[in-house]
Amino acid sequence: MAPEFKPFETQSQLKALMAGHFAEVDAAARDPDGRVAWCTSVGPAELLLSLGYKVYYPENHGALLGASRRANEFIPLANAVGYSPDICSYLTSDVGAFLARDTPLKKAYGISGVPRPDVLVYNTNQCRDVQDWFAFYSREFGVPLAGVHSPTKIGEVTRDHVQGMVAQYRSLLPTLESIAGQRFDPDRFREVLSLSARTTRLWKEVLWTARNRPSPVTFFDTTILMGPAVILRGTPQAVSYYDALLAELRERTRQGVGAVEGERHRLYWDGMPVWGKLRELGELFVELQSSVVVSTYCNSWIFEAFEEALAGADPFESMARAYLELFIVRSDAAKEDVMAHLLADFGAGGVIYHDAKTCPNNSNTRYGLPQRLAERTGLPFVILYGDLNDLRCYSEEQAKTNLEAFVEQLEGWKAGRLGR
């Protein structure tokens, strides 16, 4: 019998919300008085929204290229103009699609192409690739490129770190004000940050429903459900959606409805999704009666520091701290602490590490972290080799074999613990 997926009642609301976002950005790009800013997914979106920009996120487009399994059509086109097959496959698939003048936005939302930007704004807290990615479009469209450069491998986020980023954010204002045609309004900025704070609080509550047994939701759901937290934070629409989703998940929990029937194992996913294989992997875990209940990736859009702005802190400091506390910029020791606490909090019995070929910054397998965390927690792990978008790096047969063997290992490990 094929695995049974339980659709969410709020799914139609999510589809309408995403469609509305892309329609708004597309309309602004066509309006002579409209202003569109492209922004990296954990860039200063709140600052842009407060200045009246409609914000577009190329990383979201990269994920759509991966999920629609069209990335491999376009990656070679970017390789042909000098972008290495070894760099971010979000970048290469997105640039390749642009060179082909094609996009899955046409089929998904009826949009003829990516919206023309008036300015491109990046934050290197994820990787240097985003700067080069946006520089390509700055040359293509002949529009300004602006960005901030984040420290990485941070242990404790200090006031010096925060103040350094605040100075960089403030330095963006003259350019952004000039293009927007309006002055920066601190009150509007605080208002947008308050909406981001409410969004991120609700998103955390959504994810934390997975602490229940059985979990009402899994990683393969939340990679899709996170869309508004990524591209609509700072808006009332995102708050309304997560209010509704959270109510639905709480009702599932009340009724004892699990995302995986007969849940036997609870797991942690570290690293990027394999976008083109989400459904197949989700089906496999349903068959294996295993719920992936917590992940590094989906938790990356929990920005608790936004709450500081609500308490009267400098909103620039709140935004800077939020984007400095991002998991990807932290030291291995800090990451290990985060993961150990999440494993315990969610009752996860093992870790799946996705080593994404073209995303080394989001792959935490290469410097001994899995081994150190296993020694610390006593929990087993498996490494899945693949990529976020480039499916040439992924062997479905090998992945299936390794994951099935891992679950068998968990059965033995579980039996051993129960026999003590």
N, C-alpha and C positions, 0 to 999 in steps of 0.2 A: 504494500500500500504506500502511495506517495506521501511524503511528509505533509502535515496539515499546518498551514500558517493561519494565525488568527488576525484578521484585518482589524484595524483601528477605526472606530466610529468617526474620529476626528480627521481621518485621512482626506476626505473631500475638502475640509477646511484648509488643510495643509496645501493641497494642490492649488486651491484658489488663491491662497496667500502668496505662494511662490509665483504664480502666473501674474498676479497683480503687481508684484515687485518688478518683474522684468518688463511689463507693459509700461510702468511708470518711468523706468530708466530709459527705455526705448523712446518714449514720448519726449522726455527731457532732452535727449540727444538730437531729436528732430526739431525742437523748438529753438528759435534764435535767441530767446531769452532764458532758455534752460541751461543748467550747468551740471555736468556729469564729472565726477571724480572716480577714477579707478583706485582701488585700495587693496593692499594685501589683507589677508583674512584676519590677522591680528595686528593690523595697523590702526592709526588714529581715526577710526570711522566716526567716533562721537564728535570730534572736532569738525570733520567735514559736514556732518549732518547739521551741526549747529550753525554753519555758514550757508545753509540752504542747498547744498549739493545733493543730487541723487547719486548714490554710491553703487558701483559695480565692482564685483570681486572676481578677477580672473581665475583664482584657485577654485572657486565654485564651478566655473566653466570647465576647468581641467578635470574636476571630479565627474562632471557630467559626460565629458568625453570618455573617461574611463568606464563609467557605469553603462554607457550606451554601446560600449565595445567598439568605438570608432577610433580610439587613440592610435592604434597601429596603422591606420590608413594615413595618418598625418605626421607621425614622428619622423619618417624618412625624409619628408620635405624640409623639416627644420635641420636635420642632419646635413642635408645637401647644401645648406647655406652657412654651415660652419658650427652648428650647435651639436656638441658631442652626444653620442648615444648614452654616455655615462652620467650626464647631468639630469636634473629633475625632469621626469617624464610628464609632469603637469606642464612645465615650460615648453618642452619640445612638441607635445601634442597640441597645445594651444597655439603656439607660433605656426606650426604646420597647418592647422585648420585655417588660420588667418591667411596664410599664403595661398591656400586652396580656395579661399573665399567661401568657406563652408562652416556650418555649425549645427550641432544638435538642437540649438535653441529654435531653429526653424520648425522642426517637428514637434518639439515639446511645448513651445509657447507662441508659435506663429511669428517669430521675429526674424527678419531677413539676415541680420548679422549682428556682431557684437556692437554695442553702442559706442559712438565716437566720444573719446574723452576730451575734456577741457584741461585736465591736469591729471598727472599720475603720481600717487603718493604711496611710498613703501616704508616698511619697517624691517630691518634685517634680523629681527629677533628669531626668525625661523632659519634663515640661511642667506648666503650672499646671492643665490640664484634669483631671488625676487628682484634685486636691483638690476641685474642684467636682463631679466624678463621685461621689466617695465621700461628699461632703456631702449629695447627693441621698438616698443610702441611709441616712445617719445620721438624716435627717428622717423618711424612710419607716418605718424600723424602730424609731426611738427608741433607738438605741444610740450609745455614745461614738465620736467621731471623733478620731483622733490621727495626727500625722504629723511629718515633718521636711522642712525647706526647704533644698534644695541650691543651692550656687552654680552658675552656668553660664558658658559661654564661657571655660573654664579652659585656660590654656596648660600650664604645668607644675603638677602637683598638689603643693602644698606641705604642710608640717607644720601650718601654720595652718589650711589648708582641712580637713585630717584632724581636727584637734583640735576645730574648730567643729562638725563632724558628730558626733564622739564625744559631745560634751556634749549634743547634741540626742537622740541615741540613748539615752543614759543617762537623760534626762529622761522618756522613755517608760515606764521601768520601774515606777514606782508605779501607774500606770493599768493596765498589762498584768498586773502581779502581782495586783492587786486583783480583776480580772475572771477571771483564770486560777485564783485560789484557791490559789496556791503562790508560794514565793519563787524568785527568780532564782538559778540554779545555774551558776556560772562554768565548772565542769567539763563540765556538759552542753552549755553553749553552745560550748565549744571542740570538743567531740565532733561537734556538728552542723556547725560550720565545717569540720572535717576531712573530713566527708563531702561538703560542697560543694566543697572543694578537690579531692578525688578525682574528683568529677563533672566539674568544669570542666576538669581536666587531660585526662580521657578525651574530653570533648566537643571540645577543641582537637585532639586526635589524630585524632578522626573527621573533622573539617573539613580537617585538614592532609593526609589521604589524597588530597585533590583536587589536590595538587601533582603527583601522578603523571600520566603520559601513557600511555594515555588516563585521564581521571579516572573513578574507580569510582562517583562520586556527583556530583550537581549541586545547585544552589540549590533547585530545585523539589522535590528529595528532602529536603534538610536543613531546610526550613521546617516539615516534618512531623516529622522525626526529632528536632528540637530540643525537642519537647514535654516530656520528662522533665527536661531542663536548666532549663526555665522553672518547671514546677509541682512538681517532685519533687527539686530539688537539696536537699542536706541530709539525704537518706534513702539507706539501703543499696540500695533498689530501683533508684534511678537509676544507681548505680555498677555494679550487676550487669548492667543493660541495656546500658550503653555498653561494658562489657567484651565482651559478646557481639556487639554491632554492630561494634565495632572489629575483632574477629577476622574477621567476615564480609567487611568491606571490605578487610582485608589479604589475604584469600584471593582476592578479586576482582582485586586488584592483581597478585598473584602469577600469576594465570592470564591477565592482560592483558585482563580484561573491562571495557569502558568503559560508562559510563552512556549515552553517545551513540555510536552506531555510526559509525565513520569520522570521529571527531572531527577537525575542521579548524581550528576557532577556539576560543579560550579567553577568557572574558569575566568582568568584575566587575559585580555588581549592587549599586548603592547605593540605599538607601532601603527603604521598606516593600514587602512583597509586595502584589500585587493579589489579595487572597484569593479572590475569586469567579472568577478567571481563571487560577488556577495550572495547571490541567490543560491548557487551551488554549495557554498560553504555553510550557509544558513540551513539548507536542507540536510547536509551531512551531520551537523551538530544536533538537529532534531532527531535524526535516525539514531545517533549515539546517545540520546537522552542527556545531553550536556548543554548547559546554558552558559554562554559567555556573558557574565553579569556585570563586568566592569572593564573599562579600557582607559589607556592613556589618552587615546585620540579624542574620544568624546568628552572626556573630562577637561580637555584643553580650552573649552569655552565656558569654564566656571571662573569668573573674575570677581572674587570676593572683595578685592580692594576698592571696587566701585562704591561699596557701601560707605567708605570713608567720606565720600563727597556728600552723602546724605546727612552725615553727622557734622558737616560744616568744614571739613578739610578742604584745602586748595584742590579744585577739580583737576588741575594739571598734574598734581602729585598723585592723586588717586588713579588717574589714567596711566601715568608712568609706572606706578607700582603694579597695577593690574597686568600690564604687558611685560613687566620684568619677572613676574612670578610664574610666567608660563613654563610648563614642564620642560619644553625643548631647550630653554636657555640655561637650565640649572646644571650644576655639577653632578657627576655620577653619584657621589655620596648623598646629595640631596634627592636625586631621583630614587635611589635605593630606599631612602626613608619613606618617601611618598608611596612607593609601590608596596612596601612592607605593611604600612598602615592600611592601605586599601585592600590588600589581600585579607587581612584580619577582619576589617570592617564588613566586607561583603561575603565572608566565609568562603572564599575561593580556595580550591584545592590544588591549583596548578596554574602555570603561566604558558601562554602561547606567544612567542616572540616572532613578529614578522620582520625579517631582514629584507627591506625593500632595496633592491639593487641601486636605484637612482635617487634614493632619499637617505643618505647616511646620517643626516642630523636627526631623523625620526626613527632610526634603527639602533636599538640599544643592546646589540648583541656582540659588538666587535672588540670590546675592551674588558671582557670578563664580568660584566654586570650580572648576567644570568647565573653564573656560577657562584658569585658572592651572595646574591639574594637567595639562592637555593640553600646555601650553607647556613644563612641566617634564619630562614624560615622553616627549613626542612621540607619544602614543597618542590615537586618535580617540575620540569619545564621541557618544552620542545621548541625548536627553531624551524620556522616555515620560511623557505627562501622563495622570493617572488618580487613583485613590484607593485606600486600603486596603480600605474596605468599600462606599462609595457608588458603585455602578456607573453612576450617571447622569453621573459625571465622566469616564468612560472610554469611548473609542471603539475598539471592537475592530478595525474596518477601518483606522482611522488608525494604530493601534499596529502592526498587521501590516505595513502598507505601510512605515512608518518603520523597523521592525526588519529587514525584508527588504532595504531600501535600505542600511541600515547594514552588513549582512553583505556586500553587494556592494562597499561601500566598503572593508571589511576585505580582501576578495579583492584589490582593486587596490592597497591599501596594502602587503599581504603580497608581492604580485608585485613591487612597486617596491623593496622591501627586498632581496628575493632577487636582483633584477637589478643591484644595486649592485656 
